[in-house]
């Protein structure tokens, strides 16, 4: 990584599970480096959804390194997710034709509910199926599968956790970590965001900012995707032996009902 920059740059790991991200700093200049980011990053940068892409370089071993502007700022706090700017940025993402076109060129096809249900079933082992909340949730997903069909597919982030939202010192809002981006029902993003962060009595106002009518069908789709994503999280944390996190999501699964 160091030979891509001048010798007086200091490079340190940025953390994260993949070990692909680094911070590079020199004097007052700071860059965010990542190995093998998706070509999708360039369009995200052009749309102003992630910090500005400065350069892209290919290494001798075939790895591609991207450097982004590293802004002064911080992650969102959970209570800050109610800000109007969150709804407006998510709307911008879901309505972006350039983002949708790029994902299509990268070979992405619509991620439909039946595909997600298959992943949920694959993530559940015999032990997890002994939990009543898991069995009940699976029955709901199967029973409502044909009722959650949606003809509108957009670019979805797939993980709208507050840690992926950044607020710069200039009050700019960005949504980062796009490795799980897909083409899907926008309810896949909207549902978790509302369920996790927005008080129920504020849902109509949030959806009004986003530009969507609060209907029974939207409510069903949001709940379906929240249940499905929660079950995927349970299965993933168990596979990683992260039992505290697994228990957290098992408890959360019960509260959905």
Beta strands, then each sheet from edge to edge (+ up, - down):
strand 1: 10-13
strand 2: 21-26
strand 3: 29-35
strand 4: 53-58
strand 5: 64-69
strand 6: 73-75
strand 7: 154-156
strand 8: 165-168
strand 9: 173-175
strand 10: 182-184
sheet 1: 1+ 2- 3+ 5- 4+
sheet 2: 6+ 8- 9+
sheet 3: 7+ 10-
end
